[in-house]
């Protein structure tokens, strides 16, 4: 009897303890849920993350601008190359021959243009002679006419014979014929000067159409020779070399690629439901699998894609069929990275990335609405070739122009004569 009475209170005490523990656990769980709720509402709800993100960058394809046979290769995969470095050379012999021929043609064109100006001066001098001849024949006509009139006035008195009058008439007729011939010669000289001047009017030796055409051929041939040396348009790591020594390559065929590793970004593919709060300029935490969570890159959203990946695929989905299944779409978001961090911890194109966007600041724009004012990328390596070609052309023209002051004087003299003829 006494043992039974002792068991009942002990069971009652055990049940009370269990109830108390359950209450404590429930309170702790409720507090934890409440704290998590506040944390999610105040913090976690302002972050969107994805592991469907990869490093992207500019892949600069190296392609030849002229056809040729490869005779030298100066860079290989994994090499670092600077802008302007000669990556490979093509056989330049044919280009050298073409350049020499074009230089000779330009020199000949300059000398022919000088001949045209010299001919203008000769024709101009001939025109002046024809003018003098016409003036002389006019004087002869006036003199012959006066002599005839004087003889005709006294023929009736018998002071002169009829034969003398006829002789004076013949002299006048001859003078008139000579004047007519001089007029024809003057007209011919004027037409010849006009025709000759038409080939040089409004130009100098340097700007003559024939010279400019030959100069263009020199520039073309010079650039073709220079392009036998294929240079790097930008600095970066070399990759995807496919060209070999002795290979004959065609214009535009890909030979290798240069990847500037200081110009990388991240393309993060977020689900369409995650984009509601995303804006341009929002900060992003970026982690690369190659370095793990110990290395954090600080980036920002540079822009949001204009369409889903499926919309731009080679074979877009056809949802008009009866077997339609909804698939959550993803939109690429471009994330710019800090260049200093890229120097410290370099990345490679295609590496996997975890991206976490802080969407708490919603003051940015959904889409870019301002055009770029600066180029995305540029190179100045080609400018030096054009400048060198211009210098070569100028040198050839100078060497074959003779006495520049003399040529200029001829041009001015012919121009004055031509304008005087027109008037």
ZAZA-601315 format. One line per 10 residues: number of its first residue (from 1); their letters; for each residue z, y negated, x negated of C-alpha. Coordinates in steps of 0.001 Angstrom, whole numbers, plus 500000, padded with zeros to 6 digits. Each point is the difference from the previous one (the first is absolute). Last residue first. Example, Ala and Ser with C-alpha at 12.3 -4.5 7.8 and 13.67 -1.06 7.14 Angstrom:
# residues 2
2> sa> 507140,501060,486330; 500660,503440,501370
END
This chain:
# residues 423
423> xxxxxxxxxx> 379229,412935,461816; 499452,503699,499470; 498568,499409,496525; 503068,497937,499027; 502266,502799,501169; 498109,502475,497840; 500050,497711,496978; 503749,499425,500314; 500681,503748,500331; 497773,500806,497039
413> xxxxxxxxxx> 501894,497527,497835; 503391,501281,501150; 499094,503654,499296; 498475,499124,496639; 503113,498038,499003; 502237,502920,500987; 497965,502398,497890; 500204,497654,497020; 503765,499599,500409; 500463,503783,500223
403> xxxxxxxxxx> 497962,500709,496899; 499059,503674,500353; 501051,501702,503264; 499895,503510,498549; 503413,500093,498304; 501693,498121,502857; 498594,502333,502649; 501206,503054,498080; 503485,498504,499516; 500363,499055,503665
393> xxxxxxxxxx> 499053,503511,501085; 502543,501548,497624; 502750,497652,501235; 499228,500888,503620; 500260,503715,499181; 503357,499419,498265; 501341,498179,503065; 498846,502825,502286; 501675,502622,497808; 503255,498010,499829
383> xxxxxxxxxx> 500150,499759,503791; 499885,503785,500487; 503558,500588,498733; 501489,497443,502388; 501515,502489,502450; 501449,499595,503485; 502449,501531,502442; 501190,499184,503510; 498319,496623,499638; 501966,496881,501021
373> xxxxxxxxxx> 500110,498071,503283; 500608,503020,502211; 499427,499447,503704; 502953,499264,502291; 500932,502035,503103; 501826,502955,498434; 501521,502241,502668; 503467,500378,501519; 501227,496767,498494; 503455,499382,498540
363> xxxxxxxxxx> 503114,498728,501782; 501245,503504,500867; 502674,500226,497297; 502043,503134,500802; 497047,502304,499313; 501230,501373,496651; 497343,502546,499018; 500804,503289,498253; 497266,501691,497967; 500098,503436,498371
353> xxxxxxxxxx> 497042,500454,497634; 497758,502821,498803; 497750,499248,497018; 496271,499523,500713; 499256,497314,497410; 502481,500032,497171; 503262,498092,499578; 501497,498111,497079; 503791,499572,499798; 500746,496919,497898
343> xxxxxxxxxx> 496536,498462,500345; 499884,500836,503708; 503398,498355,500411; 498597,496791,498501; 497027,500154,502375; 502185,500173,503134; 498243,502099,502623; 497833,499019,502969; 500238,502244,503062; 496932,500650,502140
333> xxxxxxxxxx> 500689,501549,503400; 497728,502799,501179; 500167,500862,503723; 501079,503423,501246; 499179,501638,503307; 502259,502322,501966; 497839,502769,501382; 499458,500460,503723; 498271,503251,500856; 496683,499955,501813
323> xxxxxxxxxx> 498426,503305,500975; 497784,498541,502739; 497687,498203,497611; 499781,496208,499862; 502389,499874,497056; 497337,500295,497300; 501829,499484,496698; 498178,497999,497352; 497993,502007,497427; 499584,497861,496873
313> xxxxxxxxxx> 503449,498519,500551; 500420,496321,500852; 501546,500480,503451; 502189,502855,498734; 501586,497777,497364; 501043,497532,502651; 498561,496525,500233; 500189,496439,498676; 502568,500896,497352; 503137,497933,499508
303> xxxxxxxxxx> 500354,497525,497168; 501832,499032,496836; 503334,501558,500971; 502496,499416,497227; 501132,501839,496908; 503139,500757,498043; 499719,503197,497989; 503045,502250,499741; 500538,502425,497133; 502956,502382,500371
293> xxxxxxxxxx> 498562,501457,503207; 497452,502136,498166; 497826,498978,497050; 496783,501966,500728; 500877,500167,503694; 499571,496236,500207; 502482,497887,501953; 499110,496764,501779; 502340,497657,501847; 497968,497531,502044
283> xxxxxxxxxx> 500505,496326,500776; 498188,498410,502985; 497116,497706,499023; 497600,500967,502775; 501848,501200,503099; 501264,503349,501260; 502104,500067,503168; 497717,502027,502246; 498423,502002,497178; 502227,503075,500204
273> xxxxxxxxxx> 498542,501331,503259; 496538,500144,498445; 501254,502345,497318; 499981,498527,496512; 497499,500842,497257; 501070,498256,496779; 497259,498832,497623; 501817,498894,496856; 498713,497519,497431; 498681,500042,496441
263> xxxxxxxxxx> 498556,497175,497896; 501889,500478,496734; 498587,503516,499676; 496476,498595,499589; 497904,503149,500575; 496708,500235,498105; 497443,502602,501052; 497320,502059,498297; 496228,500566,500044; 498951,499305,503587
253> xxxxxxxxxx> 496173,499730,500394; 498889,496471,500906; 497001,499803,497686; 499018,503401,498696; 501463,501948,497110; 498340,502111,497342; 502732,502125,498390; 499898,500200,496225; 503778,499671,499671; 501843,500871,503217
243> xxxxxxxxxx> 500964,498156,503187; 502611,501291,502465; 503034,497897,499166; 502370,500134,502996; 502703,497705,498604; 500570,497029,497698; 503209,498007,500320; 499712,496250,500461; 498437,496721,498908; 497068,498522,501887
233> xxxxxxxxxx> 496188,499859,499901; 499906,502686,497284; 496758,499862,498044; 496735,501951,500097; 497979,499098,496901; 496382,500648,501010; 500693,497096,502319; 499413,497616,497104; 496406,501212,499672; 499298,499631,503715
223> xxxxxxxxxx> 501675,496576,499981; 497700,498875,497188; 496918,501354,501778; 500855,498153,503208; 500838,496799,498153; 496732,500231,498067; 498064,500633,503215; 501612,496939,501591; 498941,497943,496983; 496400,501165,500479
213> xxxxxxxxxx> 500094,498821,503613; 501624,496704,498964; 497328,499445,497354; 497179,500656,502463; 501638,497744,502575; 500406,497093,497523; 503657,498996,499770; 500323,500235,496210; 496624,498391,499293; 500828,497225,502433
203> xxxxxxxxxx> 499145,499920,503651; 499043,497619,502810; 496268,500377,499403; 499091,502589,497372; 497213,502086,501528; 499013,497211,502403; 499471,497763,496961; 497028,502067,498892; 498372,499865,503418; 500663,496281,500355
193> xxxxxxxxxx> 498781,499375,496456; 496823,501987,500668; 499434,498114,503247; 500418,496664,498210; 497675,501122,497198; 497369,501043,502545; 500311,496676,501809; 499621,498165,496704; 496939,502080,499055; 498429,499242,503369
183> xxxxxxxxxx> 500688,496281,499544; 498522,500138,496493; 496871,501695,501385; 499673,497293,502644; 500434,497325,497319; 497335,501648,497832; 497627,500114,502970; 500683,496326,500737; 499338,499133,496354; 496736,501968,500052
173> xxxxxxxxxx> 498932,498221,503168; 500853,496641,498462; 497954,500775,496863; 497076,501103,502169; 500170,496743,501898; 500051,498045,496730; 496912,501936,498843; 498257,499241,503289; 500785,496313,499547; 498696,500102,496423
163> xxxxxxxxxx> 496792,501713,501192; 499455,497239,502542; 499920,497497,497177; 502449,497250,499393; 499489,496221,499966; 497120,500429,502470; 501541,497593,502463; 500243,502733,502649; 501961,502237,497611; 502675,497309,499577
153> xxxxxxxxxx> 502618,501110,502582; 499173,503702,499591; 500877,499727,496310; 503456,498529,500716; 500689,502529,502759; 499081,502872,497692; 502217,498707,497187; 502918,499474,502412; 499600,503552,501335; 499833,501463,496496
143> xxxxxxxxxx> 503192,498159,498956; 501871,501062,503131; 498837,503579,499563; 500997,500056,496320; 503461,498657,500874; 500376,502686,502650; 498940,502571,497415; 502767,498818,497650; 502667,500170,502731; 498880,503492,500923
133> xxxxxxxxxx> 500155,501147,496372; 503518,498526,499637; 501158,501873,503103; 498428,503176,498667; 501866,499536,496720; 503300,499545,501885; 499310,503218,501875; 499343,501820,496729; 503398,498849,498732; 501643,501373,503143
123> xxxxxxxxxx> 498100,503256,499639; 501309,500337,496458; 503571,499148,501077; 499840,502489,502856; 498676,502587,497602; 503117,499454,497856; 502194,500495,503073; 498195,503234,500819; 500236,501120,496388; 503779,499477,500085
113> xxxxxxxxxx> 500105,502257,503050; 498016,502609,498093; 502486,499764,497119; 502929,500504,502360; 498284,502948,501704; 499310,501626,496630; 503652,499704,498976; 501041,501454,503349; 497586,502904,499630; 501297,500709,496490
103> xxxxxxxxxx> 503595,500083,501278; 498927,502331,502827; 498456,502411,497506; 503091,499966,497796; 502197,500697,503032; 497832,502913,501153; 500152,501544,496534; 503795,499631,499864; 500367,501538,503472; 497968,503023,498948
93> xxxxxxxxxx> 502150,500460,496900; 503412,499472,501660; 501055,503675,500476; 503004,499695,502313; 503528,499170,498914; 503376,500944,501426; 503351,498426,500886; 499484,496704,498187; 503261,498107,500545; 499587,496827,502079
83> xxxxxxxxxx> 503267,500310,501928; 502425,502206,498104; 500041,503785,500120; 502926,502412,500275; 498980,503596,499413; 501078,502733,502465; 496394,501289,500285; 497685,499059,497137; 498660,496894,498287; 497356,499111,497384
73> xxxxxxxxxx> 496977,502079,501015; 496804,499534,497940; 496310,500913,500317; 499605,500209,503786; 496341,499951,501050; 498756,497207,502230; 499574,498404,503403; 501424,496538,500563; 502947,498577,501953; 502220,502950,499111
63> xxxxxxxxxx> 502974,500948,502215; 503727,499798,499291; 501918,500451,503249; 503115,497873,500311; 502650,501912,501950; 502269,497312,501424; 503368,501251,501183; 501897,502316,502314; 503429,501652,499837; 500794,502250,502952
53> xxxxxxxxxx> 501987,499932,503214; 500769,502608,502654; 503680,500009,499045; 500809,497524,502723; 502698,497472,500827; 500767,497376,502607; 503112,497870,499728; 501416,497474,502479; 501508,502691,502264; 502141,501140,497070
43> xxxxxxxxxx> 501890,496726,499644; 501566,498339,503055; 499147,502489,502726; 500192,503071,497786; 503239,498848,498403; 501516,499110,503386; 499038,503397,501355; 501240,501746,496885; 503348,498234,500341; 500192,500983,503676
33> xxxxxxxxxx> 499025,503577,499223; 502636,500135,497277; 502638,498464,502293; 499165,502501,502739; 500090,502875,497528; 503375,498832,498673; 501345,499652,503534; 498728,503443,500939; 501502,501509,496863; 503345,498347,500758
23> xxxxxxxxxx> 499903,501226,503602; 499097,503494,498880; 502844,499960,497490; 502471,498870,502669; 498806,502708,502365; 500405,502610,497278; 503508,498761,499233; 500978,500157,503636; 498680,503522,500359; 502101,501115,497027
13> xxxxxxxxxx> 503225,498413,501388; 499532,501769,503351; 499459,503317,498230; 503281,499492,498077; 501883,499074,503205; 498880,503243,501755; 500815,502347,497119; 503776,499159,499829; 500650,500818,503672; 498330,503367,499616
3> xxx> 502147,500902,496988; 503226,499170,501928; 499142,502386,502787
END
